[in-house]
Amino acid sequence: MNIPEIRINSTGLADYPKGTSFGPRELHDFEFVWIERGDCQWVSNGKNLSCPPGTVILCQPGIRDRFVWDRHQTTRHGYVHFEFLDELDELLPEFRRCQGDDVLRPMLRHTVWLAGQGNPMTDQLATQALRQALDWYISGFFMHGGQPSAQEQHPVLSRALRVLKDRWQDGPDSPPSVAEWAAMSGVSRGHLARVCKQQLDVSPGELLRLLRLEHGLLLLARSDLKVQSISALCGFASPFHFSRCCKEAYGLSPREIRDLSNAGGGRPPSPVSGIRSLWQQLG
């Protein structure tokens, strides 16, 4: 698509207290809205879209919409209001879903920063950054490696990962029980189990174990820590337990995994597709 010239009208980052809302409003220009923290519901022209973190919405002129922010925590979102100086020649997607390794949201955040500097040079750079973000948004080629996401992440799984990220800021040495994890995520244990099975074909307990193993693999490949220390940092009961889980998941012992990495072979593939990407979201 040939993107016309753009004029940025306003930008910013906003935090909304839990349980608040915004709108209804009638929009007169284009607006990128991306969710950084908390869930929200976007109601637009009779449609209701669930928007977990990673959702990027392109609100378009003439719509009447409303946002209902997360009832359980503060919601943070970024926004860029803009307009095209010439007519568009095609319809634009209403929303995209991003994961932790996308380049679209960092570019939008950079646009906000540039626009906030308040001088002609950075205003011009902000416009260029927004045009690049818009090009990625339209094409869908904004994920790491240049490929769009194959599937959208379930909002329950997204929320469960966020609470793990908060708990594991210093590493996964204190894994919650499945019941604790479900309660922290605001769902029942059974519902969390159904979502994990549907999305990844694993149980919540197996998902927790695989995520901790991914951290262990990273430490084996990128540190000189002893296996005993790594097993403790990843929340395993003993080095023997850690070694056994590595062997079951990857077919290699911790020593073999480290030797493989030192020889330039990288890390062994994860037994469940998408686990490594999920771990990166927790980093």
N, C-alpha and C positions, 0 to 999 in steps of 0.2 A: 504493500500500500504506500502511496505517495502521501506523506504526512504534510499538511499545510503548515504555514507559520503559526506559532503559538504565542499567546500573551498570558503570562501568569498573573492572576488577580490577587490571590492570598494563599498563604501556606501556614502550617503549624502542627504542633503535637498537642493533644488534649487528653486530660485524665478526667474520667467521669466517676463519681461515687457509685457504689453498688446500688442497683435497683433504680437508677434514674433513666430518663429517656430524652430523646431529642426529636422534635417535630410534632405533628406533620409540617412539612414545608414544601413549597414549590420551587424547584431549582431553575435558575435562569442561565447557568453556565455549566461546563463540565467540572466534575470533582472526582479526583482519586481519593478513596478512603481505604486505608489498610489497618488491620487490627494487629496490634502488637502484644496486648495482654488482656485477658478476660474474653468471655464470649459475648456475642450480641445477636440480636435478630434484626434483619433489615427488611422492612415492609415497604414494597414499592409497587404502585399500581395494582394492588390486590395480591401480589406475590409475597411470600414470606420465606426469606433465605436465612438459614443458620450460618453464622459467621464466626468460627473459632479463629484463634490467632493464625496468621498466615493467609487469611482471606484478603484479597485486593478487589475492591469494588470500583467500577467506573460509573458514577452517577451522571446522568445525561440530561440536558436541558429539557424542560417541559414535564418532567416526572413530578409526582407528588409522593414523598417518601417519609419514613420515620425510622429511627433507631431505638431499640430497647436494649439497654446495656446490662451486663452481667449482674445477677442478683446477689452473688456470693463474694465478689471481689471488685476492686477498681478496674475499670476498663481503660486502656490507653490505645489511642488510635492516632494516626497521622493523616493529614489531608492536604491536598493541593487543588485549589480552584483555578481553572484556566479556560481559555476560549480559543477557538481556531479563527484565524483571520481570513480564511477562505472556506468555501463549502467543502464538506466531506463527500467522498464518492462511494462510501459503503458504510454499513452498520458496524458498530463496535461491540465486542463482547461485554456483557454486564458485569462479570466477575471472573476471577481466577483464584485458584488455591495454590499456595506456595509451601515449600518445605524449608528445612533449616539451611539448605545450601543454595538457595536461589540468589540471583543478583538483582531482581526487580525491586524488592523492598529496600535494600541498601542504597540503590540509586535514587529511589523516592525520598529516603531520609536525607541523602546528600543534597537533593534538590531543595528541601526545606532549609537546610543549613546555609546553602549558597544564597537563597532568596532572603534570608534573614540578615545578611551582612550589610545590606543597604548601600551598595555602590554600583555604578553602571557595569563594571567589569564582571562582578559576581552575579549580577542580574542576568547578564548575557550567558554566563556559564550555567546558571540555573535553568534557563530556557533550553540550552543544549542538552543538559542532563535529563530534563523532562521529555524532550523529543526522543532520546534514546530509550528511556523507560517505557514510553508509549509504544515504540516500535517493538520492544520485547514483549510487552503486554499483548499487543495485537497478534503477533506471530505465535505466541506461546513458548518461544525458545528463550526462557529466562531461568531455567533450572541449571544447576552446575553441570557442565559437560554439554550444554546446549540442547537438552532434550526436555520437553514438557513433562509434567508429572503424569504417570500412567494411571493413577487413581487418586481420588480425594480422600484425605484422612478423616476417619469418623470423629465427630466432635467429642465423644466420650474418650476415645483413645488419645486424642490431642490433649484433653484436660488431664487425663491420668499421667501423661508424660510430663506435663507442666508441674504437677505436684511432686513428681519424682525429682525433677530438676531443682525445685526449691529445697527438697530434703537432702539432695546429693550435691550440694554446692562444693563440698570439699572431698567428694568421692563417695562411691556406693558401699561404704563400710558398714552401713546400718540398714540392711534391707527390711522394709516393712513386711508384715504378714499380708497375705492376700486380703483378709478381712480389713486390716488397717488401710491398705492401699485403696480398696473400694470406698471405704468411708471417707478418706481424704479426697477422693475424686467425686464425691457426692452421688454415688450410685450404689446399688446393692451388689453383693459379691456375685450373685448369679448373673446380673446384667453385665458386669465387667467381664465375666467368663464368656458370655455369649459374644460380646464385641471382639474380644481377643481371638476367639475361635473363628469368627466370621472374617476378620480382617487379616489375621496372620496364621490361622490354623494351629495355634498353640494355646495353652492355658495361661492364666495370669502368672501362676508360679513359675512356669517355664519361661515366660517372657522376662520376668525379673531376673532369673538365673542367667539367661542369654545376654541380657544387657550388662550384667556384672562381668560376665566372661569377656564381652567386647572391651571393657575397660582393662581387664587383665591382659588381653592380647596386646593392647596398645602399650601397656607398661613393659611387657616382655620385649616388644619390638623397639621401644624408644627410651628405655632406661636401663640402668645397671642394677636395679633393685633385685634382691634375692627373691626366689619363688616364695619363701615363707612370708616376706614382707608384702609381696603382691597379693597373696591369698588373703591376708588380713585386711589390706586396703580395699579389697573387693567384697568383703563380708563373708568369706568362706570359713568354715569351722576350723579347717586345718589345711596345710599344704597338700596332704594326701587327698582330701576332698576336692580341692581345687584341681589337682592333677587328674583325678578321675573324671571330673566334669569336662575338662579340656579334651581328654581322650574321647569321651562320648560325643562331644559336640563337633570336634574338628578332626578326630582321628590321629591326633598328635599329642605328645606330652608337652608340658611347658618348656622343657629343655629343647625338644625338637622344634617347637615353634620359634624359640629364640635363635636356634642355629639356622633355621630357614630364613629368618629375617636378616641375620648377620651375613648370610651368603647372597643377599639381594633378592630373595624369593618373595618378599612381602609377607602378608598375613594370609593364612588359609581362608578359603571362602566360608561365609557363615552358613550354618545348616538351614536357616530360615531366611528367605528373601526379604529384604527390607530392614532386618535387624540392625545392620551397621548404620544405615541412614537414620534410624530411630535413635541410636546411641549418639550420633553426631548432634541431634537436636537437643540432647541433654547437656552437651558440652558448653 
